[in-house]
């Protein structure tokens, strides 16, 4: 059984400060014109007048465990988060995804009768719920938007199947599902009661859709018919029995992908053939968390492809890897305490300078600065409190 969530019946799971324009003030209080100010004083004047830029971040929670729904917040360059509200009416929105143009948000409704919800993201004002559609399965825990922006892909954990929904280009709303594919084979792995689809993503080149199934220890590769919204299986990658693959992320080159294996506490480097969509798993890599399983949740790779980070829920840590050989190898560097309990999901800020961790059991989000040269992680500020936070989506 996955230790991922706690949804019911699922068994798992922004003050501008400064002086008058054209003036700088010395420590003794003497006013200097822009012409008289030294370069350093001029820079200080400009810095004082510049507002602290704040960017939006969205949080997904378990409403069944006290979460407020989709939480709205802002973060600054120093990693400070501030709440700005919440959107209710979306039950257990445990995973969130943006449309390619950023005008719509999609959330899973991780309940027994699974659904996906679309929300409009206007330039001004709060998000607006556009409506929900059933996924055809139970316990959806992951979704993603196909790069073309016309199809929403979702993974139903409890029922072990994946779904496709059309997206209306006019407003981002969803239509009824156009395909539902069950992972009926191979048989479940050791200790599993059936298939458990945990993630569905599109390859970087856009040619294939990959679905990671924890229950069958398999990654399925599909082609998406972008006219009909149907999936056709073209390949399967088998992990060792009992691995429990959970989440996959691609190296920027598109030639390699990395899998977090929840059950056997490993990470696996996989070769990826863009032509066939075939994934070829390599040998399991250690997570640096010691014996037993720490329920690895998710891997992230920096945009330049030099470092990777893994969230370990049981160990409450982030593993840092050096990415070597053009993406073909992960070298374990260290683990860093996450500063919370059960880091369910991690995400980079768009500029890659910050890493956010949503800690499910402590109901917090912790933020780290990412050193571009060494990949070192440095905690920034105090944890942001958000009950049952399980997904963080910085924009």
C-alpha positions in Angstrom: 0.0 0.0 0.0 1.3 3.5 -0.8 2.0 5.8 2.1 1.2 8.8 0.0 -2.0 10.4 1.2 -4.9 10.4 3.6 -7.9 11.1 1.5 -11.0 9.3 2.8 -11.5 5.8 1.5 -8.4 5.8 -0.5 -6.0 4.1 1.8 -3.2 6.6 1.0 -2.7 8.6 0.8 3.1 41.6 -1.3 5.2 48.9 0.8 7.3 50.8 -1.3 9.8 52.9 0.8 12.2 55.6 -0.1 12.6 59.4 -0.4 11.4 61.9 -2.8 12.3 61.3 -6.5 15.8 62.6 -7.4 17.1 62.6 -3.7 19.2 60.3 -1.7 19.8 60.8 2.1 23.2 60.3 3.8 23.5 58.8 7.2 23.7 62.3 8.7 20.5 63.3 7.0 21.9 65.5 4.2 19.9 65.4 1.0 21.9 64.7 -2.1 20.6 65.2 -5.6 21.0 62.5 -8.1 23.9 64.4 -9.7 25.7 64.7 -6.4 25.2 61.2 -5.1 28.1 58.7 -5.4 27.5 55.6 -7.6 27.1 53.5 -4.5 24.6 56.0 -3.0 22.7 56.1 -6.3 22.4 52.4 -6.4 21.2 52.4 -2.8 18.6 55.0 -3.6 17.3 52.9 -6.5 17.2 49.7 -4.3 15.3 51.6 -1.6 12.7 52.7 -4.1 12.3 49.3 -5.8 9.3 47.4 -4.4 9.8 43.8 -3.2 8.6 41.9 -6.1 6.1 39.3 -5.1 5.0 36.4 -7.3 2.0 34.1 -6.9 2.1 30.6 -5.6 -0.7 28.1 -5.4 -1.0 25.3 -2.8 -3.0 22.1 -3.1 -4.4 20.5 0.1 -6.5 17.7 1.5 -9.8 19.3 2.5 -10.7 16.0 4.1 -7.8 16.6 6.5 -8.5 20.2 7.3 -7.0 21.9 4.3 -8.6 25.1 3.0 -8.8 23.9 -0.7 -6.6 25.7 -3.2 -4.6 28.2 -1.2 -3.5 31.4 -2.8 -0.2 33.0 -1.6 2.7 35.2 -2.7 6.4 34.7 -2.4 9.3 37.1 -2.6 12.8 36.5 -3.8 14.0 35.8 -0.3 11.5 32.9 0.0 9.0 34.6 2.2 5.4 33.4 1.7 2.3 35.4 2.5 -1.3 34.1 2.3 -3.7 36.0 0.0 -6.8 33.8 0.3 -8.2 30.4 -0.8 -10.6 28.9 -3.2 -13.1 26.5 -1.8 -15.5 24.1 -3.4 -12.8 21.9 -4.8 -12.6 18.7 -2.7 -9.1 17.3 -1.9 -7.2 19.2 -4.6 -4.0 17.3 -3.9 -2.3 18.0 -7.2 -2.3 21.1 -9.4 -1.2 22.0 -12.9 -1.2 25.1 -15.0 -2.2 25.5 -18.6 0.7 26.3 -20.9 -0.4 30.0 -21.2 -1.0 30.3 -17.4 -4.6 31.3 -17.8 -6.2 28.2 -16.3 -5.5 25.9 -13.3 -6.4 22.3 -13.0 -6.8 20.2 -9.8 -7.5 16.6 -9.1 -10.4 15.8 -6.7 -8.7 12.9 -4.9 -11.8 11.1 -3.8 -13.3 7.7 -4.3 -15.4 9.2 -7.1 -12.5 10.9 -8.8 -12.9 14.1 -10.7 -10.8 16.9 -12.2 -11.6 20.6 -11.7 -10.8 23.6 -14.0 -10.3 27.1 -12.6 -9.8 30.3 -14.6 -6.9 32.5 -13.5 -7.8 36.1 -14.4 -5.1 38.8 -14.4 -7.0 40.6 -11.6 -9.0 38.9 -8.9 -9.2 35.4 -7.5 -9.5 32.2 -9.5 -12.9 31.2 -10.7 -14.1 27.6 -10.7 -15.2 26.6 -14.1 -16.5 23.2 -13.2 -15.5 19.6 -12.7 -15.6 16.4 -14.7 -15.4 12.8 -13.5 -12.2 11.0 -14.4 -14.0 7.6 -14.7 -11.8 6.2 -11.9 -11.1 6.4 -8.2 -8.5 8.5 -6.3 -6.9 10.7 -9.0 -3.6 11.9 -7.6 -1.8 13.5 -10.5 -2.6 15.4 -13.7 -0.7 17.3 -16.4 -1.6 19.4 -19.4 -0.4 18.2 -22.8 1.9 20.9 -24.3 -0.6 21.8 -27.0 -3.0 22.9 -24.2 -5.9 21.0 -25.6 -5.9 17.9 -23.5 -5.8 17.2 -19.7 -4.2 13.9 -18.6 -4.9 12.4 -15.2 -3.9 9.3 -13.2 -6.3 7.5 -11.0 -4.3 5.9 -8.2 -6.9 3.8 -6.5 -8.4 2.3 -9.7 -5.2 2.1 -11.6 -6.1 3.8 -14.8 -5.4 7.0 -16.7 -7.9 9.5 -18.3 -7.9 12.1 -21.1 -10.2 15.2 -21.0 -10.6 17.8 -23.7 -9.9 21.4 -22.8 -12.0 24.2 -24.3 -9.6 26.7 -25.9 -12.1 29.5 -25.3 -12.0 29.4 -21.5 -10.0 26.4 -20.3 -13.0 24.4 -19.1 -13.1 20.7 -19.4 -15.3 18.3 -21.4 -16.1 14.7 -20.6 -13.3 12.2 -20.8 -12.5 10.9 -24.2 -10.4 7.9 -23.1 -9.9 5.8 -20.0 -7.1 3.2 -20.1 -6.8 0.6 -17.3 -3.4 -0.9 -16.4 -4.7 -4.5 -16.5 -1.3 -6.1 -17.0 1.3 -7.0 -15.7 0.1 -8.4 -12.4 0.5 -6.3 -9.3 3.9 -6.3 -7.6 4.7 -7.7 -4.2 2.4 -6.3 -1.5 0.2 -4.6 -4.0 -3.5 -5.2 -4.4 -3.8 -4.0 -8.0 -2.5 -1.3 -10.4 -2.0 2.2 -8.9 -1.4 4.9 -11.5 0.6 7.6 -9.8 1.7 10.0 -12.5 1.1 10.9 -16.2 3.4 13.2 -18.1 4.3 14.1 -21.6 7.9 13.6 -22.8 9.9 16.8 -23.5 9.6 16.4 -27.2 5.9 16.1 -27.0 5.8 12.8 -28.8 4.7 10.4 -26.1 2.8 10.3 -22.8 4.2 8.2 -20.0 2.2 6.8 -17.1 4.0 5.6 -13.9 2.2 2.8 -12.1 3.3 2.0 -8.5 1.2 -1.2 -8.3 2.5 -2.9 -11.4 6.1 -1.7 -11.2 5.7 -0.5 -14.7 6.0 2.7 -16.8 3.6 2.7 -19.7 4.3 4.7 -22.8 1.4 5.9 -25.0 0.9 8.0 -28.1 -1.9 10.6 -27.8 -4.1 11.1 -30.8 -4.5 14.9 -30.5 -7.6 14.9 -32.7 -9.6 12.2 -30.9 -8.0 12.4 -27.4 -7.2 8.7 -27.2 -4.2 6.9 -26.0 -2.4 4.0 -27.7 0.2 2.0 -25.8 3.5 1.7 -27.6 5.9 0.4 -24.9 6.3 -0.7 -21.3 9.3 -0.4 -19.0 9.4 -2.9 -16.1 11.0 -2.0 -12.8 12.2 -4.7 -10.5 9.4 -6.3 -8.5 8.4 -4.3 -5.5 10.2 -1.1 -6.6 6.9 0.9 -6.5 7.7 3.6 -9.0 6.0 6.8 -8.1 7.2 9.9 -10.1 9.3 10.4 -13.1 11.2 13.6 -14.3 13.2 14.1 -17.4 16.7 15.5 -17.8 16.7 18.7 -19.9 18.3 16.8 -22.8 15.3 14.6 -23.1 17.5 11.5 -23.4 17.3 10.4 -19.7 14.6 10.3 -17.1 14.8 9.7 -13.3 12.3 7.6 -11.3 11.6 7.9 -7.6 10.7 4.4 -6.3 8.5 4.7 -3.2 8.6 1.2 -2.0 12.2 0.0 -2.3 13.7 3.4 -1.4 15.7 4.0 -4.6 16.1 6.3 -7.6 16.6 4.9 -11.1 18.2 6.5 -14.1 16.4 5.5 -17.3 17.5 5.9 -20.9 14.8 7.4 -23.1 14.4 6.9 -26.8 12.5 9.7 -28.3 11.6 7.8 -31.5 10.0 4.8 -29.9 9.1 6.3 -26.5 10.8 3.4 -24.9 12.2 3.9 -21.4 15.1 1.7 -20.3 15.7 1.5 -16.5 19.2 1.3 -15.1 20.4 0.0 -11.8 18.7 1.3 -8.6 20.6 4.2 -6.9 20.6 4.9 -3.1 18.7 7.8 -1.6 21.1 8.4 1.2 18.4 7.8 3.9 19.7 4.5 5.3 17.9 1.2 5.7 14.2 0.6 5.1 12.1 2.9 3.0 11.6 6.6 3.4 8.9 6.7 0.8 10.7 8.7 -1.9 8.2 11.1 -3.4 9.6 13.1 -6.3 12.7 14.1 -8.1 13.5 17.5 -9.6 16.4 18.3 -12.0 17.8 21.8 -12.4 17.3 23.6 -15.7 20.9 23.2 -16.7 20.8 19.5 -15.9 23.6 19.5 -13.3 21.8 18.7 -10.1 18.9 16.6 -9.0 16.9 16.6 -5.7 14.7 13.9 -4.2 12.1 14.4 -1.5 12.1 11.7 1.1 9.0 11.6 3.2 9.9 9.1 6.0 13.4 10.6 6.4 12.0 14.1 6.1 14.9 15.2 3.9 16.0 16.2 0.5 18.7 14.2 -1.3 21.1 16.1 -3.5 22.7 14.4 -6.5 25.2 15.6 -9.0 24.1 14.7 -12.5 27.0 13.4 -14.5 27.8 11.9 -17.9 25.4 14.2 -19.7 22.5 12.9 -17.6 23.3 9.2 -17.6 24.4 9.1 -13.9 23.4 10.3 -10.5 26.1 10.7 -7.9 24.8 11.0 -4.3 26.1 14.1 -2.6 24.2 14.5 0.7 20.8 14.8 2.3 19.4 18.0 3.9 16.6 18.1 6.5 13.5 19.4 4.9 12.3 21.3 8.1 8.9 19.7 8.0 7.1 16.3 8.2 6.4 14.2 5.1 7.5 16.3 2.1 4.9 15.1 -0.4 5.9 17.3 -3.3 8.6 19.7 -4.3 8.9 22.4 -7.0 11.3 25.0 -8.3 10.5 28.7 -8.7 10.4 29.6 -12.4 13.9 31.1 -12.2 15.2 28.0 -10.4 16.6 30.0 -7.5 14.2 28.6 -4.9 12.9 25.2 -4.1 9.6 24.7 -2.3 8.6 21.7 -0.3 5.0 20.9 0.7 5.1 18.9 4.0 1.9 17.0 4.4 1.9 15.9 8.0 3.3 19.1 9.5 1.0 21.3 7.3 3.8 23.5 6.2 5.8 24.7 3.2 9.5 25.2 3.5 11.6 27.2 1.1 15.3 26.7 0.2 17.7 28.9 -1.9 19.4 26.8 -4.5 23.1 27.6 -5.2 23.6 27.5 -8.9 27.2 26.4 -8.7 27.1 23.7 -6.1 23.4 22.8 -5.8 23.6 23.4 -2.1 20.3 24.1 -0.4 19.9 26.8 2.3 16.7 27.2 4.3 15.0 30.6 3.9 12.8 32.0 6.7 10.3 30.1 8.8 7.9 27.4 7.5 4.7 28.7 5.9 1.7 27.1 7.7 -0.9 25.5 5.5 -2.9 22.6 6.9 -2.6 19.4 4.9 -0.4 21.0 2.2 0.5 18.4 -0.4 1.3 20.4 -3.5 3.0 23.7 -4.2 2.9 25.5 -7.6 5.1 28.7 -7.7 4.5 30.9 -10.7 
